Amino acid sequence: MEESVFFNKGNAISSTVDLKNLYETAQIEKLRGLNEKLIIVQKKNGAEYMLFNQTDFDQLTDREEYQIVEHI
């Protein structure tokens, strides 16, 4: 039996290689009433972008592995 396990690094809201898609996800979260600051980051050695609540990103122990793309 095959089993797929998904790991959500640091409670990321979303992750994708398409930055435009991530901006759309951020807009949807804001329209749903999310009042927290959001942050888009990219792992320094990869192409994947991740969307975090600012507070969740600040709690990551490996923040130095990410490059901040934008604060929303």
mmJSON file of the N, C-alpha and C atoms, coordinates in Angstrom:
{"data_MODEL":{"atom_site":{
"group_PDB":["ATOM","ATOM","ATOM","ATOM","ATOM","ATOM","ATOM","ATOM","ATOM","ATOM","ATOM","ATOM","ATOM","ATOM","ATOM","ATOM","ATOM","ATOM","ATOM","ATOM","ATOM","ATOM","ATOM","ATOM","ATOM","ATOM","ATOM","ATOM","ATOM","ATOM","ATOM","ATOM","ATOM","ATOM","ATOM","ATOM","ATOM","ATOM","ATOM","ATOM","ATOM","ATOM","ATOM","ATOM","ATOM","ATOM","ATOM","ATOM","ATOM","ATOM","ATOM","ATOM","ATOM","ATOM","ATOM","ATOM","ATOM","ATOM","ATOM","ATOM","ATOM","ATOM","ATOM","ATOM","ATOM","ATOM","ATOM","ATOM","ATOM","ATOM","ATOM","ATOM","ATOM","ATOM","ATOM","ATOM","ATOM","ATOM","ATOM","ATOM","ATOM","ATOM","ATOM","ATOM","ATOM","ATOM","ATOM","ATOM","ATOM","ATOM","ATOM","ATOM","ATOM","ATOM","ATOM","ATOM","ATOM","ATOM","ATOM","ATOM","ATOM","ATOM","ATOM","ATOM","ATOM","ATOM","ATOM","ATOM","ATOM","ATOM","ATOM","ATOM","ATOM","ATOM","ATOM","ATOM","ATOM","ATOM","ATOM","ATOM","ATOM","ATOM","ATOM","ATOM","ATOM","ATOM","ATOM","ATOM","ATOM","ATOM","ATOM","ATOM","ATOM","ATOM","ATOM","ATOM","ATOM","ATOM","ATOM","ATOM","ATOM","ATOM","ATOM","ATOM","ATOM","ATOM","ATOM","ATOM","ATOM","ATOM","ATOM","ATOM","ATOM","ATOM","ATOM","ATOM","ATOM","ATOM","ATOM","ATOM","ATOM","ATOM","ATOM","ATOM","ATOM","ATOM","ATOM","ATOM","ATOM","ATOM","ATOM","ATOM","ATOM","ATOM","ATOM","ATOM","ATOM","ATOM","ATOM","ATOM","ATOM","ATOM","ATOM","ATOM","ATOM","ATOM","ATOM","ATOM","ATOM","ATOM","ATOM","ATOM","ATOM","ATOM","ATOM","ATOM","ATOM","ATOM","ATOM","ATOM","ATOM","ATOM","ATOM","ATOM","ATOM","ATOM","ATOM","ATOM","ATOM","ATOM","ATOM","ATOM","ATOM","ATOM","ATOM","ATOM"],
"id":[1,2,3,4,5,6,7,8,9,10,11,12,13,14,15,16,17,18,19,20,21,22,23,24,25,26,27,28,29,30,31,32,33,34,35,36,37,38,39,40,41,42,43,44,45,46,47,48,49,50,51,52,53,54,55,56,57,58,59,60,61,62,63,64,65,66,67,68,69,70,71,72,73,74,75,76,77,78,79,80,81,82,83,84,85,86,87,88,89,90,91,92,93,94,95,96,97,98,99,100,101,102,103,104,105,106,107,108,109,110,111,112,113,114,115,116,117,118,119,120,121,122,123,124,125,126,127,128,129,130,131,132,133,134,135,136,137,138,139,140,141,142,143,144,145,146,147,148,149,150,151,152,153,154,155,156,157,158,159,160,161,162,163,164,165,166,167,168,169,170,171,172,173,174,175,176,177,178,179,180,181,182,183,184,185,186,187,188,189,190,191,192,193,194,195,196,197,198,199,200,201,202,203,204,205,206,207,208,209,210,211,212,213,214,215,216],
"type_symbol":["N","C","C","N","C","C","N","C","C","N","C","C","N","C","C","N","C","C","N","C","C","N","C","C","N","C","C","N","C","C","N","C","C","N","C","C","N","C","C","N","C","C","N","C","C","N","C","C","N","C","C","N","C","C","N","C","C","N","C","C","N","C","C","N","C","C","N","C","C","N","C","C","N","C","C","N","C","C","N","C","C","N","C","C","N","C","C","N","C","C","N","C","C","N","C","C","N","C","C","N","C","C","N","C","C","N","C","C","N","C","C","N","C","C","N","C","C","N","C","C","N","C","C","N","C","C","N","C","C","N","C","C","N","C","C","N","C","C","N","C","C","N","C","C","N","C","C","N","C","C","N","C","C","N","C","C","N","C","C","N","C","C","N","C","C","N","C","C","N","C","C","N","C","C","N","C","C","N","C","C","N","C","C","N","C","C","N","C","C","N","C","C","N","C","C","N","C","C","N","C","C","N","C","C","N","C","C","N","C","C","N","C","C","N","C","C"],
"label_atom_id":["N","CA","C","N","CA","C","N","CA","C","N","CA","C","N","CA","C","N","CA","C","N","CA","C","N","CA","C","N","CA","C","N","CA","C","N","CA","C","N","CA","C","N","CA","C","N","CA","C","N","CA","C","N","CA","C","N","CA","C","N","CA","C","N","CA","C","N","CA","C","N","CA","C","N","CA","C","N","CA","C","N","CA","C","N","CA","C","N","CA","C","N","CA","C","N","CA","C","N","CA","C","N","CA","C","N","CA","C","N","CA","C","N","CA","C","N","CA","C","N","CA","C","N","CA","C","N","CA","C","N","CA","C","N","CA","C","N","CA","C","N","CA","C","N","CA","C","N","CA","C","N","CA","C","N","CA","C","N","CA","C","N","CA","C","N","CA","C","N","CA","C","N","CA","C","N","CA","C","N","CA","C","N","CA","C","N","CA","C","N","CA","C","N","CA","C","N","CA","C","N","CA","C","N","CA","C","N","CA","C","N","CA","C","N","CA","C","N","CA","C","N","CA","C","N","CA","C","N","CA","C","N","CA","C","N","CA","C","N","CA","C","N","CA","C","N","CA","C","N","CA","C"],
"label_alt_id":[null,null,null,null,null,null,null,null,null,null,null,null,null,null,null,null,null,null,null,null,null,null,null,null,null,null,null,null,null,null,null,null,null,null,null,null,null,null,null,null,null,null,null,null,null,null,null,null,null,null,null,null,null,null,null,null,null,null,null,null,null,null,null,null,null,null,null,null,null,null,null,null,null,null,null,null,null,null,null,null,null,null,null,null,null,null,null,null,null,null,null,null,null,null,null,null,null,null,null,null,null,null,null,null,null,null,null,null,null,null,null,null,null,null,null,null,null,null,null,null,null,null,null,null,null,null,null,null,null,null,null,null,null,null,null,null,null,null,null,null,null,null,null,null,null,null,null,null,null,null,null,null,null,null,null,null,null,null,null,null,null,null,null,null,null,null,null,null,null,null,null,null,null,null,null,null,null,null,null,null,null,null,null,null,null,null,null,null,null,null,null,null,null,null,null,null,null,null,null,null,null,null,null,null,null,null,null,null,null,null,null,null,null,null,null,null],
"label_comp_id":["MET","MET","MET","GLU","GLU","GLU","GLU","GLU","GLU","SER","SER","SER","VAL","VAL","VAL","PHE","PHE","PHE","PHE","PHE","PHE","ASN","ASN","ASN","LYS","LYS","LYS","GLY","GLY","GLY","ASN","ASN","ASN","ALA","ALA","ALA","ILE","ILE","ILE","SER","SER","SER","SER","SER","SER","THR","THR","THR","VAL","VAL","VAL","ASP","ASP","ASP","LEU","LEU","LEU","LYS","LYS","LYS","ASN","ASN","ASN","LEU","LEU","LEU","TYR","TYR","TYR","GLU","GLU","GLU","THR","THR","THR","ALA","ALA","ALA","GLN","GLN","GLN","ILE","ILE","ILE","GLU","GLU","GLU","LYS","LYS","LYS","LEU","LEU","LEU","ARG","ARG","ARG","GLY","GLY","GLY","LEU","LEU","LEU","ASN","ASN","ASN","GLU","GLU","GLU","LYS","LYS","LYS","LEU","LEU","LEU","ILE","ILE","ILE","ILE","ILE","ILE","VAL","VAL","VAL","GLN","GLN","GLN","LYS","LYS","LYS","LYS","LYS","LYS","ASN","ASN","ASN","GLY","GLY","GLY","ALA","ALA","ALA","GLU","GLU","GLU","TYR","TYR","TYR","MET","MET","MET","LEU","LEU","LEU","PHE","PHE","PHE","ASN","ASN","ASN","GLN","GLN","GLN","THR","THR","THR","ASP","ASP","ASP","PHE","PHE","PHE","ASP","ASP","ASP","GLN","GLN","GLN","LEU","LEU","LEU","THR","THR","THR","ASP","ASP","ASP","ARG","ARG","ARG","GLU","GLU","GLU","GLU","GLU","GLU","TYR","TYR","TYR","GLN","GLN","GLN","ILE","ILE","ILE","VAL","VAL","VAL","GLU","GLU","GLU","HIS","HIS","HIS","ILE","ILE","ILE"],
"label_asym_id":["A","A","A","A","A","A","A","A","A","A","A","A","A","A","A","A","A","A","A","A","A","A","A","A","A","A","A","A","A","A","A","A","A","A","A","A","A","A","A","A","A","A","A","A","A","A","A","A","A","A","A","A","A","A","A","A","A","A","A","A","A","A","A","A","A","A","A","A","A","A","A","A","A","A","A","A","A","A","A","A","A","A","A","A","A","A","A","A","A","A","A","A","A","A","A","A","A","A","A","A","A","A","A","A","A","A","A","A","A","A","A","A","A","A","A","A","A","A","A","A","A","A","A","A","A","A","A","A","A","A","A","A","A","A","A","A","A","A","A","A","A","A","A","A","A","A","A","A","A","A","A","A","A","A","A","A","A","A","A","A","A","A","A","A","A","A","A","A","A","A","A","A","A","A","A","A","A","A","A","A","A","A","A","A","A","A","A","A","A","A","A","A","A","A","A","A","A","A","A","A","A","A","A","A","A","A","A","A","A","A","A","A","A","A","A","A"],
"label_entity_id":["1","1","1","1","1","1","1","1","1","1","1","1","1","1","1","1","1","1","1","1","1","1","1","1","1","1","1","1","1","1","1","1","1","1","1","1","1","1","1","1","1","1","1","1","1","1","1","1","1","1","1","1","1","1","1","1","1","1","1","1","1","1","1","1","1","1","1","1","1","1","1","1","1","1","1","1","1","1","1","1","1","1","1","1","1","1","1","1","1","1","1","1","1","1","1","1","1","1","1","1","1","1","1","1","1","1","1","1","1","1","1","1","1","1","1","1","1","1","1","1","1","1","1","1","1","1","1","1","1","1","1","1","1","1","1","1","1","1","1","1","1","1","1","1","1","1","1","1","1","1","1","1","1","1","1","1","1","1","1","1","1","1","1","1","1","1","1","1","1","1","1","1","1","1","1","1","1","1","1","1","1","1","1","1","1","1","1","1","1","1","1","1","1","1","1","1","1","1","1","1","1","1","1","1","1","1","1","1","1","1","1","1","1","1","1","1"],
"label_seq_id":[1,1,1,2,2,2,3,3,3,4,4,4,5,5,5,6,6,6,7,7,7,8,8,8,9,9,9,10,10,10,11,11,11,12,12,12,13,13,13,14,14,14,15,15,15,16,16,16,17,17,17,18,18,18,19,19,19,20,20,20,21,21,21,22,22,22,23,23,23,24,24,24,25,25,25,26,26,26,27,27,27,28,28,28,29,29,29,30,30,30,31,31,31,32,32,32,33,33,33,34,34,34,35,35,35,36,36,36,37,37,37,38,38,38,39,39,39,40,40,40,41,41,41,42,42,42,43,43,43,44,44,44,45,45,45,46,46,46,47,47,47,48,48,48,49,49,49,50,50,50,51,51,51,52,52,52,53,53,53,54,54,54,55,55,55,56,56,56,57,57,57,58,58,58,59,59,59,60,60,60,61,61,61,62,62,62,63,63,63,64,64,64,65,65,65,66,66,66,67,67,67,68,68,68,69,69,69,70,70,70,71,71,71,72,72,72],
"pdbx_PDB_ins_code":[null,null,null,null,null,null,null,null,null,null,null,null,null,null,null,null,null,null,null,null,null,null,null,null,null,null,null,null,null,null,null,null,null,null,null,null,null,null,null,null,null,null,null,null,null,null,null,null,null,null,null,null,null,null,null,null,null,null,null,null,null,null,null,null,null,null,null,null,null,null,null,null,null,null,null,null,null,null,null,null,null,null,null,null,null,null,null,null,null,null,null,null,null,null,null,null,null,null,null,null,null,null,null,null,null,null,null,null,null,null,null,null,null,null,null,null,null,null,null,null,null,null,null,null,null,null,null,null,null,null,null,null,null,null,null,null,null,null,null,null,null,null,null,null,null,null,null,null,null,null,null,null,null,null,null,null,null,null,null,null,null,null,null,null,null,null,null,null,null,null,null,null,null,null,null,null,null,null,null,null,null,null,null,null,null,null,null,null,null,null,null,null,null,null,null,null,null,null,null,null,null,null,null,null,null,null,null,null,null,null,null,null,null,null,null,null],
"Cartn_x":[0.836,0.0,0.887,0.614,1.374,0.749,1.607,1.121,1.874,1.168,1.78,1.714,2.839,2.901,3.342,2.576,2.901,3.4,4.511,5.12,4.976,4.388,4.162,5.198,6.269,7.37,6.904,6.944,6.661,5.284,4.293,2.917,2.767,3.452,3.309,1.861,1.335,-0.029,-0.087,0.95,0.995,2.429,2.713,4.017,3.83,4.644,4.524,5.779,5.965,7.054,6.566,5.263,4.654,4.378,5.194,5.067,3.723,3.215,1.92,0.806,0.858,-0.121,-0.077,1.115,1.262,0.685,0.848,0.235,-1.291,-1.843,-3.29,-3.759,-2.991,-3.325,-3.31,-2.329,-2.248,-3.468,-3.885,-5.072,-6.315,-6.451,-7.598,-7.613,-6.442,-6.372,-6.771,-6.342,-6.711,-8.216,-8.803,-10.244,-11.055,-10.498,-11.175,-11.148,-10.431,-10.416,-9.148,-8.113,-6.848,-6.236,-6.038,-5.525,-4.039,-3.409,-1.986,-1.166,0.056,0.969,1.438,1.535,2.007,3.383,4.135,5.471,5.7,6.259,6.629,8.132,8.564,9.986,10.337,11.617,12.115,13.344,13.395,14.569,15.768,16.878,18.03,18.601,18.434,18.995,17.934,16.747,15.689,14.8,13.859,12.963,11.591,11.337,10.012,9.815,8.644,8.255,7.279,7.286,6.389,5.743,4.486,3.726,3.524,3.929,3.818,3.083,2.469,2.116,3.453,3.587,4.846,5.266,4.311,4.64,5.15,4.574,5.044,6.45,6.715,8.047,9.086,8.723,9.652,10.011,9.168,9.416,10.238,10.499,11.316,12.732,13.304,14.675,15.693,15.258,16.179,15.844,15.443,15.054,16.167,17.416,18.528,18.628,17.922,17.911,16.965,16.206,15.205,15.541,15.192,15.328,13.942,13.758,12.453,12.228,11.096,10.734,9.875,8.882,8.002,7.189,6.942,6.014,4.679,3.602,2.27,1.41],
"Cartn_y":[-1.172,0.0,1.243,2.177,3.409,4.481,5.232,6.285,7.573,8.659,9.963,10.768,11.351,12.166,13.553,14.559,15.938,16.628,17.318,18.018,19.509,20.191,21.626,22.326,22.77,23.407,24.656,24.632,25.819,26.411,25.574,26.051,27.011,26.763,27.601,27.546,28.68,28.737,28.05,28.253,27.683,27.663,26.792,26.783,26.41,27.015,26.789,27.317,26.928,27.49,28.685,28.936,30.032,31.206,32.238,33.381,34.079,34.179,34.82,34.086,32.769,31.956,32.233,32.448,32.713,34.077,35.067,36.373,36.251,35.441,35.227,34.555,33.592,32.923,33.924,34.824,35.842,36.76,37.144,37.985,37.273,36.003,35.221,35.165,34.934,34.876,36.213,37.312,38.635,38.877,38.439,38.603,37.761,36.66,35.799,36.405,37.509,38.185,37.99,37.431,37.259,38.632,38.969,40.293,40.282,39.14,39.046,39.458,39.9,40.217,38.914,38.934,37.77,38.067,37.004,37.158,36.055,36.443,35.469,35.287,34.052,33.737,32.704,32.61,31.6,30.964,29.654,28.969,29.377,29.716,30.263,29.313,28.021,27.069,26.414,27.014,26.391,27.394,26.885,27.748,27.859,27.087,27.082,28.298,28.91,30.043,29.547,30.207,29.835,31.085,30.943,32.024,31.685,32.596,32.401,33.56,33.305,34.377,34.878,36.168,36.735,36.088,35.888,35.321,33.887,33.094,31.728,31.712,32.607,32.665,33.077,34.009,34.469,33.362,32.348,31.253,30.124,30.168,29.131,29.181,28.026,27.978,28.088,27.864,27.914,29.059,30.218,31.375,31.821,31.625,32.079,31.321,30.21,29.442,30.034,31.068,31.654,33.103,33.492,34.875,35.486,36.63,37.291,37.939,37.61,38.169,39.414,39.303,40.45,40.286,41.421,41.5,41.98,41.34,41.715,42.159],
"Cartn_z":[0.0,0.0,0.0,-0.901,-1.008,-0.136,0.539,1.412,1.109,0.93,0.705,1.988,2.367,3.562,3.143,3.543,3.218,4.469,4.348,5.472,5.255,6.201,6.112,6.979,6.374,7.08,7.807,9.114,9.914,9.736,9.452,9.276,8.106,7.025,5.839,5.366,4.932,4.413,3.059,2.258,0.921,0.43,-0.527,-1.174,-2.636,-3.496,-4.927,-5.621,-6.866,-7.66,-8.46,-8.457,-9.202,-8.264,-8.357,-7.452,-7.618,-8.832,-9.077,-8.328,-8.332,-7.628,-6.132,-5.611,-4.181,-3.8,-4.671,-4.422,-4.406,-5.3,-5.325,-4.041,-3.554,-2.293,-1.142,-1.132,-0.085,-0.13,-1.332,-1.464,-0.951,-1.25,-0.781,0.74,1.338,2.801,3.416,2.81,3.318,3.176,2.049,1.844,2.819,3.26,4.245,5.634,5.793,7.078,7.886,7.293,8.005,8.244,9.506,9.846,10.177,10.072,10.373,9.161,9.417,8.327,7.69,6.37,5.632,5.058,4.808,4.26,3.217,2.086,1.052,1.123,1.205,1.276,0.209,-0.073,-0.995,-0.349,-0.385,0.136,-0.704,-0.077,-0.79,-1.84,-1.659,-2.618,-3.502,-3.593,-4.376,-5.063,-5.842,-6.601,-5.953,-4.914,-4.301,-3.41,-3.532,-2.694,-1.641,-0.47,0.605,1.183,1.575,2.197,3.667,4.539,5.977,6.618,7.763,8.682,9.226,9.425,9.916,11.235,12.148,13.457,13.344,12.435,12.244,11.659,10.711,10.115,11.159,12.02,13.053,14.039,14.161,15.088,14.485,13.176,12.544,13.086,13.324,13.822,12.689,11.448,10.312,9.357,9.918,9.097,8.159,8.547,7.715,6.399,6.264,5.021,3.984,4.361,3.482,3.151,1.954,1.514,1.476,2.108,2.113,0.76,0.143,-1.154,-0.959,-0.075,0.153,1.431,2.08,3.206,2.658,3.078,2.581,3.755],
"occupancy":[1.0,1.0,1.0,1.0,1.0,1.0,1.0,1.0,1.0,1.0,1.0,1.0,1.0,1.0,1.0,1.0,1.0,1.0,1.0,1.0,1.0,1.0,1.0,1.0,1.0,1.0,1.0,1.0,1.0,1.0,1.0,1.0,1.0,1.0,1.0,1.0,1.0,1.0,1.0,1.0,1.0,1.0,1.0,1.0,1.0,1.0,1.0,1.0,1.0,1.0,1.0,1.0,1.0,1.0,1.0,1.0,1.0,1.0,1.0,1.0,1.0,1.0,1.0,1.0,1.0,1.0,1.0,1.0,1.0,1.0,1.0,1.0,1.0,1.0,1.0,1.0,1.0,1.0,1.0,1.0,1.0,1.0,1.0,1.0,1.0,1.0,1.0,1.0,1.0,1.0,1.0,1.0,1.0,1.0,1.0,1.0,1.0,1.0,1.0,1.0,1.0,1.0,1.0,1.0,1.0,1.0,1.0,1.0,1.0,1.0,1.0,1.0,1.0,1.0,1.0,1.0,1.0,1.0,1.0,1.0,1.0,1.0,1.0,1.0,1.0,1.0,1.0,1.0,1.0,1.0,1.0,1.0,1.0,1.0,1.0,1.0,1.0,1.0,1.0,1.0,1.0,1.0,1.0,1.0,1.0,1.0,1.0,1.0,1.0,1.0,1.0,1.0,1.0,1.0,1.0,1.0,1.0,1.0,1.0,1.0,1.0,1.0,1.0,1.0,1.0,1.0,1.0,1.0,1.0,1.0,1.0,1.0,1.0,1.0,1.0,1.0,1.0,1.0,1.0,1.0,1.0,1.0,1.0,1.0,1.0,1.0,1.0,1.0,1.0,1.0,1.0,1.0,1.0,1.0,1.0,1.0,1.0,1.0,1.0,1.0,1.0,1.0,1.0,1.0,1.0,1.0,1.0,1.0,1.0,1.0,1.0,1.0,1.0,1.0,1.0,1.0],
"B_iso_or_equiv":[0.0,0.0,0.0,0.0,0.0,0.0,0.0,0.0,0.0,0.0,0.0,0.0,0.0,0.0,0.0,0.0,0.0,0.0,0.0,0.0,0.0,0.0,0.0,0.0,0.0,0.0,0.0,0.0,0.0,0.0,0.0,0.0,0.0,0.0,0.0,0.0,0.0,0.0,0.0,0.0,0.0,0.0,0.0,0.0,0.0,0.0,0.0,0.0,0.0,0.0,0.0,0.0,0.0,0.0,0.0,0.0,0.0,0.0,0.0,0.0,0.0,0.0,0.0,0.0,0.0,0.0,0.0,0.0,0.0,0.0,0.0,0.0,0.0,0.0,0.0,0.0,0.0,0.0,0.0,0.0,0.0,0.0,0.0,0.0,0.0,0.0,0.0,0.0,0.0,0.0,0.0,0.0,0.0,0.0,0.0,0.0,0.0,0.0,0.0,0.0,0.0,0.0,0.0,0.0,0.0,0.0,0.0,0.0,0.0,0.0,0.0,0.0,0.0,0.0,0.0,0.0,0.0,0.0,0.0,0.0,0.0,0.0,0.0,0.0,0.0,0.0,0.0,0.0,0.0,0.0,0.0,0.0,0.0,0.0,0.0,0.0,0.0,0.0,0.0,0.0,0.0,0.0,0.0,0.0,0.0,0.0,0.0,0.0,0.0,0.0,0.0,0.0,0.0,0.0,0.0,0.0,0.0,0.0,0.0,0.0,0.0,0.0,0.0,0.0,0.0,0.0,0.0,0.0,0.0,0.0,0.0,0.0,0.0,0.0,0.0,0.0,0.0,0.0,0.0,0.0,0.0,0.0,0.0,0.0,0.0,0.0,0.0,0.0,0.0,0.0,0.0,0.0,0.0,0.0,0.0,0.0,0.0,0.0,0.0,0.0,0.0,0.0,0.0,0.0,0.0,0.0,0.0,0.0,0.0,0.0,0.0,0.0,0.0,0.0,0.0,0.0],
"pdbx_formal_charge":[null,null,null,null,null,null,null,null,null,null,null,null,null,null,null,null,null,null,null,null,null,null,null,null,null,null,null,null,null,null,null,null,null,null,null,null,null,null,null,null,null,null,null,null,null,null,null,null,null,null,null,null,null,null,null,null,null,null,null,null,null,null,null,null,null,null,null,null,null,null,null,null,null,null,null,null,null,null,null,null,null,null,null,null,null,null,null,null,null,null,null,null,null,null,null,null,null,null,null,null,null,null,null,null,null,null,null,null,null,null,null,null,null,null,null,null,null,null,null,null,null,null,null,null,null,null,null,null,null,null,null,null,null,null,null,null,null,null,null,null,null,null,null,null,null,null,null,null,null,null,null,null,null,null,null,null,null,null,null,null,null,null,null,null,null,null,null,null,null,null,null,null,null,null,null,null,null,null,null,null,null,null,null,null,null,null,null,null,null,null,null,null,null,null,null,null,null,null,null,null,null,null,null,null,null,null,null,null,null,null,null,null,null,null,null,null],
"auth_seq_id":[1,1,1,2,2,2,3,3,3,4,4,4,5,5,5,6,6,6,7,7,7,8,8,8,9,9,9,10,10,10,11,11,11,12,12,12,13,13,13,14,14,14,15,15,15,16,16,16,17,17,17,18,18,18,19,19,19,20,20,20,21,21,21,22,22,22,23,23,23,24,24,24,25,25,25,26,26,26,27,27,27,28,28,28,29,29,29,30,30,30,31,31,31,32,32,32,33,33,33,34,34,34,35,35,35,36,36,36,37,37,37,38,38,38,39,39,39,40,40,40,41,41,41,42,42,42,43,43,43,44,44,44,45,45,45,46,46,46,47,47,47,48,48,48,49,49,49,50,50,50,51,51,51,52,52,52,53,53,53,54,54,54,55,55,55,56,56,56,57,57,57,58,58,58,59,59,59,60,60,60,61,61,61,62,62,62,63,63,63,64,64,64,65,65,65,66,66,66,67,67,67,68,68,68,69,69,69,70,70,70,71,71,71,72,72,72],
"auth_comp_id":["MET","MET","MET","GLU","GLU","GLU","GLU","GLU","GLU","SER","SER","SER","VAL","VAL","VAL","PHE","PHE","PHE","PHE","PHE","PHE","ASN","ASN","ASN","LYS","LYS","LYS","GLY","GLY","GLY","ASN","ASN","ASN","ALA","ALA","ALA","ILE","ILE","ILE","SER","SER","SER","SER","SER","SER","THR","THR","THR","VAL","VAL","VAL","ASP","ASP","ASP","LEU","LEU","LEU","LYS","LYS","LYS","ASN","ASN","ASN","LEU","LEU","LEU","TYR","TYR","TYR","GLU","GLU","GLU","THR","THR","THR","ALA","ALA","ALA","GLN","GLN","GLN","ILE","ILE","ILE","GLU","GLU","GLU","LYS","LYS","LYS","LEU","LEU","LEU","ARG","ARG","ARG","GLY","GLY","GLY","LEU","LEU","LEU","ASN","ASN","ASN","GLU","GLU","GLU","LYS","LYS","LYS","LEU","LEU","LEU","ILE","ILE","ILE","ILE","ILE","ILE","VAL","VAL","VAL","GLN","GLN","GLN","LYS","LYS","LYS","LYS","LYS","LYS","ASN","ASN","ASN","GLY","GLY","GLY","ALA","ALA","ALA","GLU","GLU","GLU","TYR","TYR","TYR","MET","MET","MET","LEU","LEU","LEU","PHE","PHE","PHE","ASN","ASN","ASN","GLN","GLN","GLN","THR","THR","THR","ASP","ASP","ASP","PHE","PHE","PHE","ASP","ASP","ASP","GLN","GLN","GLN","LEU","LEU","LEU","THR","THR","THR","ASP","ASP","ASP","ARG","ARG","ARG","GLU","GLU","GLU","GLU","GLU","GLU","TYR","TYR","TYR","GLN","GLN","GLN","ILE","ILE","ILE","VAL","VAL","VAL","GLU","GLU","GLU","HIS","HIS","HIS","ILE","ILE","ILE"],
"auth_asym_id":["A","A","A","A","A","A","A","A","A","A","A","A","A","A","A","A","A","A","A","A","A","A","A","A","A","A","A","A","A","A","A","A","A","A","A","A","A","A","A","A","A","A","A","A","A","A","A","A","A","A","A","A","A","A","A","A","A","A","A","A","A","A","A","A","A","A","A","A","A","A","A","A","A","A","A","A","A","A","A","A","A","A","A","A","A","A","A","A","A","A","A","A","A","A","A","A","A","A","A","A","A","A","A","A","A","A","A","A","A","A","A","A","A","A","A","A","A","A","A","A","A","A","A","A","A","A","A","A","A","A","A","A","A","A","A","A","A","A","A","A","A","A","A","A","A","A","A","A","A","A","A","A","A","A","A","A","A","A","A","A","A","A","A","A","A","A","A","A","A","A","A","A","A","A","A","A","A","A","A","A","A","A","A","A","A","A","A","A","A","A","A","A","A","A","A","A","A","A","A","A","A","A","A","A","A","A","A","A","A","A","A","A","A","A","A","A"],
"auth_atom_id":["N","CA","C","N","CA","C","N","CA","C","N","CA","C","N","CA","C","N","CA","C","N","CA","C","N","CA","C","N","CA","C","N","CA","C","N","CA","C","N","CA","C","N","CA","C","N","CA","C","N","CA","C","N","CA","C","N","CA","C","N","CA","C","N","CA","C","N","CA","C","N","CA","C","N","CA","C","N","CA","C","N","CA","C","N","CA","C","N","CA","C","N","CA","C","N","CA","C","N","CA","C","N","CA","C","N","CA","C","N","CA","C","N","CA","C","N","CA","C","N","CA","C","N","CA","C","N","CA","C","N","CA","C","N","CA","C","N","CA","C","N","CA","C","N","CA","C","N","CA","C","N","CA","C","N","CA","C","N","CA","C","N","CA","C","N","CA","C","N","CA","C","N","CA","C","N","CA","C","N","CA","C","N","CA","C","N","CA","C","N","CA","C","N","CA","C","N","CA","C","N","CA","C","N","CA","C","N","CA","C","N","CA","C","N","CA","C","N","CA","C","N","CA","C","N","CA","C","N","CA","C","N","CA","C","N","CA","C","N","CA","C","N","CA","C","N","CA","C","N","CA","C"],
"pdbx_PDB_model_num":[1,1,1,1,1,1,1,1,1,1,1,1,1,1,1,1,1,1,1,1,1,1,1,1,1,1,1,1,1,1,1,1,1,1,1,1,1,1,1,1,1,1,1,1,1,1,1,1,1,1,1,1,1,1,1,1,1,1,1,1,1,1,1,1,1,1,1,1,1,1,1,1,1,1,1,1,1,1,1,1,1,1,1,1,1,1,1,1,1,1,1,1,1,1,1,1,1,1,1,1,1,1,1,1,1,1,1,1,1,1,1,1,1,1,1,1,1,1,1,1,1,1,1,1,1,1,1,1,1,1,1,1,1,1,1,1,1,1,1,1,1,1,1,1,1,1,1,1,1,1,1,1,1,1,1,1,1,1,1,1,1,1,1,1,1,1,1,1,1,1,1,1,1,1,1,1,1,1,1,1,1,1,1,1,1,1,1,1,1,1,1,1,1,1,1,1,1,1,1,1,1,1,1,1,1,1,1,1,1,1,1,1,1,1,1,1]
}}}
